[in-house]
């Protein structure tokens, strides 16, 4: 991919944003740094194969414990639906926290792999959309 110097990008910023939204990502360079500007739709397509699977355990008190397999998160609820909702809330909160301190978490060997999962969650518009990401392992 051809790298666009930041000066060229900056001089034609409006046209470049239109280009990215309507055509394809741009690779932009600034000194030794390189970044990619992409539309939300293409970024979502890039994350399409990221899956969130969970396992449910029925407790002795008939409540449901739920475990997210890709990220070490778990929660409990009186019903399966409540447990799923609780897990989705926790996943959203974790994603927001991760993003707020991304320099720390992205550079931690045991948390770096969470990055695509975090970004997919943060691109969602509602808790219901986050719940829709969760798939039960049979």
LOTOR-278505 format. One record per residue (C-alpha): residue in three letters; x, y, z; residue number from 1. Coordinates in Angstrom, 2 decimals, decimal comma, always signed. Example, Ala and Ser with C-alpha at 12.3 -4.5 7.8 and 13.67 -1.06 7.14 Angstrom:
2
+------+---------+---------+---------+-----+
: code :      px :      py :      pz : pos :
+------+---------+---------+---------+-----+
:  ALA :  +12,30 :   -4,50 :   +7,80 :   1 :
:  SER :  +13,67 :   -1,06 :   +7,14 :   2 :
+------+---------+---------+---------+-----+
This chain:
138
+------+---------+---------+---------+-----+
: code :      px :      py :      pz : pos :
+------+---------+---------+---------+-----+
:  UNK :   +0,00 :   +0,00 :   +0,00 :   1 :
:  UNK :   +1,21 :   +3,44 :   -0,86 :   2 :
:  UNK :   +1,89 :   +5,72 :   +2,11 :   3 :
:  UNK :   +0,51 :   +9,21 :   +1,97 :   4 :
:  UNK :   +2,72 :  +11,80 :   +3,71 :   5 :
:  UNK :   +0,89 :  +13,57 :   +6,53 :   6 :
:  UNK :   +1,46 :  +16,94 :   +4,85 :   7 :
:  UNK :   -0,38 :  +15,83 :   +1,71 :   8 :
:  UNK :   -3,14 :  +14,35 :   +3,82 :   9 :
:  UNK :   -3,49 :  +17,52 :   +5,89 :  10 :
:  UNK :   -3,53 :  +19,79 :   +2,80 :  11 :
:  UNK :   -6,49 :  +17,85 :   +1,36 :  12 :
:  UNK :   -8,12 :  +16,67 :   +4,55 :  13 :
:  UNK :  -11,75 :  +16,96 :   +3,47 :  14 :
:  UNK :  -11,15 :  +15,17 :   +0,17 :  15 :
:  UNK :   -9,11 :  +12,48 :   +1,94 :  16 :
:  UNK :  -11,88 :  +11,78 :   +4,44 :  17 :
:  UNK :  -14,40 :  +11,54 :   +1,61 :  18 :
:  UNK :  -12,04 :   +9,16 :   -0,20 :  19 :
:  UNK :  -11,71 :   +6,91 :   +2,85 :  20 :
:  UNK :  -15,45 :   +6,80 :   +3,44 :  21 :
:  UNK :  -16,36 :   +6,13 :   -0,20 :  22 :
:  UNK :  -13,39 :   +4,09 :   -1,44 :  23 :
:  UNK :  -10,73 :   +2,50 :   +0,71 :  24 :
:  UNK :   -8,42 :   +3,03 :   +3,68 :  25 :
:  UNK :   -5,43 :   +5,35 :   +3,46 :  26 :
:  UNK :   -2,02 :   +4,62 :   +4,89 :  27 :
:  UNK :   -0,55 :   +7,84 :   +6,26 :  28 :
:  UNK :   +3,03 :   +8,38 :   +7,35 :  29 :
:  UNK :   +4,49 :  +10,93 :   +9,71 :  30 :
:  UNK :   +8,21 :  +10,72 :  +10,30 :  31 :
:  UNK :   +8,72 :   +7,10 :  +11,38 :  32 :
:  UNK :   +5,08 :   +6,57 :  +12,34 :  33 :
:  UNK :   +2,45 :   +5,03 :  +10,11 :  34 :
:  UNK :   -1,29 :   +4,80 :  +10,65 :  35 :
:  UNK :   -4,30 :   +3,64 :   +8,69 :  36 :
:  UNK :   -7,45 :   +5,68 :   +8,33 :  37 :
:  UNK :  -10,46 :   +3,49 :   +7,62 :  38 :
:  UNK :  -14,21 :   +3,83 :   +7,48 :  39 :
:  UNK :  -16,20 :   +2,35 :  +10,36 :  40 :
:  UNK :  -17,86 :   -0,11 :   +7,98 :  41 :
:  UNK :  -14,52 :   -1,48 :   +6,75 :  42 :
:  UNK :  -13,20 :   -1,68 :  +10,32 :  43 :
:  UNK :  -16,31 :   -3,63 :  +11,34 :  44 :
:  UNK :  -15,77 :   -5,95 :   +8,36 :  45 :
:  UNK :  -12,20 :   -6,49 :   +9,52 :  46 :
:  UNK :  -13,53 :   -7,61 :  +12,91 :  47 :
:  UNK :  -16,34 :   -9,73 :  +11,48 :  48 :
:  UNK :  -14,80 :  -13,07 :  +12,48 :  49 :
:  UNK :  -14,24 :  -12,07 :  +16,11 :  50 :
:  UNK :  -16,58 :  -14,23 :  +18,20 :  51 :
:  UNK :  -17,62 :  -14,08 :  +21,85 :  52 :
:  UNK :  -18,56 :  -17,48 :  +23,22 :  53 :
:  UNK :  -19,80 :  -18,25 :  +26,68 :  54 :
:  UNK :  -20,45 :  -21,24 :  +28,88 :  55 :
:  UNK :  -23,33 :  -21,42 :  +31,37 :  56 :
:  UNK :  -23,28 :  -23,28 :  +34,67 :  57 :
:  UNK :  -26,52 :  -23,79 :  +36,62 :  58 :
:  UNK :  -25,73 :  -23,30 :  +40,31 :  59 :
:  UNK :  -27,28 :  -25,20 :  +43,24 :  60 :
:  UNK :  -29,54 :  -22,21 :  +43,94 :  61 :
:  UNK :  -30,78 :  -22,42 :  +40,29 :  62 :
:  UNK :  -29,01 :  -19,16 :  +39,38 :  63 :
:  UNK :  -26,86 :  -19,10 :  +36,24 :  64 :
:  UNK :  -23,15 :  -18,40 :  +36,19 :  65 :
:  UNK :  -21,82 :  -17,38 :  +32,80 :  66 :
:  UNK :  -18,20 :  -17,44 :  +31,63 :  67 :
:  UNK :  -16,86 :  -15,57 :  +28,60 :  68 :
:  UNK :  -14,28 :  -17,80 :  +26,93 :  69 :
:  UNK :  -12,23 :  -15,27 :  +24,96 :  70 :
:  UNK :  -11,73 :  -12,81 :  +27,83 :  71 :
:  UNK :  -11,65 :  -13,91 :  +31,44 :  72 :
:  UNK :  -14,96 :  -12,40 :  +32,49 :  73 :
:  UNK :  -17,82 :  -14,04 :  +34,32 :  74 :
:  UNK :  -21,05 :  -13,06 :  +36,03 :  75 :
:  UNK :  -24,16 :  -14,53 :  +37,59 :  76 :
:  UNK :  -27,88 :  -13,93 :  +37,30 :  77 :
:  UNK :  -31,13 :  -15,35 :  +38,62 :  78 :
:  UNK :  -31,98 :  -16,43 :  +35,07 :  79 :
:  UNK :  -29,97 :  -17,21 :  +31,95 :  80 :
:  UNK :  -31,19 :  -13,97 :  +30,34 :  81 :
:  UNK :  -30,14 :  -11,90 :  +33,37 :  82 :
:  UNK :  -26,73 :  -13,60 :  +33,47 :  83 :
:  UNK :  -26,21 :  -12,81 :  +29,76 :  84 :
:  UNK :  -27,23 :   -9,20 :  +30,32 :  85 :
:  UNK :  -24,89 :   -8,92 :  +33,32 :  86 :
:  UNK :  -22,01 :  -10,38 :  +31,29 :  87 :
:  UNK :  -22,68 :   -7,96 :  +28,42 :  88 :
:  UNK :  -22,63 :   -5,02 :  +30,85 :  89 :
:  UNK :  -19,37 :   -6,26 :  +32,30 :  90 :
:  UNK :  -17,89 :   -6,72 :  +28,80 :  91 :
:  UNK :  -18,90 :   -3,18 :  +27,86 :  92 :
:  UNK :  -17,41 :   -1,75 :  +31,08 :  93 :
:  UNK :  -14,20 :   -3,74 :  +30,58 :  94 :
:  UNK :  -13,97 :   -2,52 :  +26,98 :  95 :
:  UNK :  -14,40 :   +1,11 :  +28,02 :  96 :
:  UNK :  -11,81 :   +0,72 :  +30,78 :  97 :
:  UNK :   -9,36 :   -1,01 :  +28,42 :  98 :
:  UNK :   -9,77 :   +1,78 :  +25,88 :  99 :
:  UNK :   -9,28 :   +4,49 :  +28,52 : 100 :
:  UNK :   -5,93 :   +2,94 :  +29,49 : 101 :
:  UNK :   -5,04 :   +1,41 :  +26,14 : 102 :
:  UNK :   -1,33 :   +2,26 :  +26,47 : 103 :
:  UNK :   -1,17 :   +0,03 :  +29,52 : 104 :
:  UNK :   -3,40 :   -2,85 :  +28,41 : 105 :
:  UNK :   -2,40 :   -3,06 :  +24,74 : 106 :
:  UNK :   +1,23 :   -3,31 :  +25,81 : 107 :
:  UNK :   +0,57 :   -6,02 :  +28,41 : 108 :
:  UNK :   +1,37 :   -9,45 :  +26,94 : 109 :
:  UNK :   -1,67 :  -11,13 :  +28,52 : 110 :
:  UNK :   -4,09 :   -8,37 :  +27,48 : 111 :
:  UNK :   -2,87 :   -7,37 :  +24,01 : 112 :
:  UNK :   -4,94 :  -10,10 :  +22,38 : 113 :
:  UNK :   -8,10 :   -8,51 :  +23,82 : 114 :
:  UNK :   -7,75 :   -5,48 :  +21,52 : 115 :
:  UNK :   -9,92 :   -6,70 :  +18,59 : 116 :
:  UNK :  -12,59 :   -7,92 :  +21,03 : 117 :
:  UNK :  -12,60 :   -4,54 :  +22,77 : 118 :
:  UNK :  -12,86 :   -2,58 :  +19,55 : 119 :
:  UNK :  -15,73 :   -4,71 :  +18,24 : 120 :
:  UNK :  -17,69 :   -4,03 :  +21,43 : 121 :
:  UNK :  -16,94 :   -0,31 :  +21,34 : 122 :
:  UNK :  -18,25 :   -0,05 :  +17,77 : 123 :
:  UNK :  -21,68 :   -1,22 :  +18,93 : 124 :
:  UNK :  -24,40 :   +1,36 :  +19,59 : 125 :
:  UNK :  -26,30 :   -0,28 :  +22,45 : 126 :
:  UNK :  -26,23 :   -2,91 :  +25,15 : 127 :
:  UNK :  -28,63 :   -4,98 :  +23,06 : 128 :
:  UNK :  -26,09 :   -5,05 :  +20,22 : 129 :
:  UNK :  -23,39 :   -6,21 :  +22,66 : 130 :
:  UNK :  -25,73 :   -8,95 :  +23,93 : 131 :
:  UNK :  -26,24 :   -9,95 :  +20,30 : 132 :
:  UNK :  -22,51 :  -10,68 :  +20,01 : 133 :
:  UNK :  -22,63 :  -13,40 :  +22,68 : 134 :
:  UNK :  -22,93 :  -17,02 :  +21,54 : 135 :
:  UNK :  -23,44 :  -20,02 :  +23,81 : 136 :
:  UNK :  -21,04 :  -22,94 :  +23,46 : 137 :
:  UNK :  -23,05 :  -26,15 :  +23,23 : 138 :
+------+---------+---------+---------+-----+
